[in-house]
Amino acid sequence: MVEGHLIDIPVGTKVRSCHRAPIDGIYEFVEHIHSHNCTPAAGDVTTYCWRGQLLPICKSCGQRGIWKLIETKFDIPADRDMTSYVLKEVRGDRSDVLYPSGTKRQATRRNR
């Protein structure tokens, strides 16, 4: 059996705008790629990105920059929270849907 490998991305990893985030976490804007006189607003300095999501450009001037991973964090935002769907549709936690009797079928071993 092949075991899955965990992604080990260290805090402090730098990623350019328009490149994909290597891991879920909070990224902080460090600097512009090309010298620029823009200073991002306080609310635009950090952003949360999921693994594979493109890091944004500077919201103040629209230029590309460099972002630094400051915290690995696995959040499920409200718009992506599927808990109610899973409880209702997958597990069957609805009164109008019959749920299995609760007894699990025991696996039997055959003696050879």
Secondary structure, DSSP 8 states (H G I E B T S, - for coil): ----------TT-EEETTSB-SSSEEEEEEEESS-------GGGSEEEE-TT-B----TTT---EEEEEEEE-----GGG--HHHIIIIIS---TTS----S----------
